[in-house]
Amino acid sequence: MEKLAVQIETEYITLTNLLKYAGVVMSGGQAHELIEAGFVSLNGQTVLEKRKKIRAGDEVTVKGMAAITVSNEN
């Protein structure tokens, strides 16, 4: 599993945008499919909400693919 670190400049980023920004998926459609299938977790809890707000300090895991740690640039 690939470990990724992503820095955001804003208060939050949506889950689908994070997956695209981190390069885990190529499109929003691919992100939606992974989320709907239950392959994405936020801080250890499966998340099914595509527009979930991800903030600095959160860790998003895509089963078998990547673990993304989010931090704030400030």
Summary of the structure (lengths in Angstrom):
residues: 74
radius of gyration: 10.9
end to end distance: 27.9
largest distance: 34.1
contacts: 206
relative contact order: 0.32
helix: 22%
strand: 39%
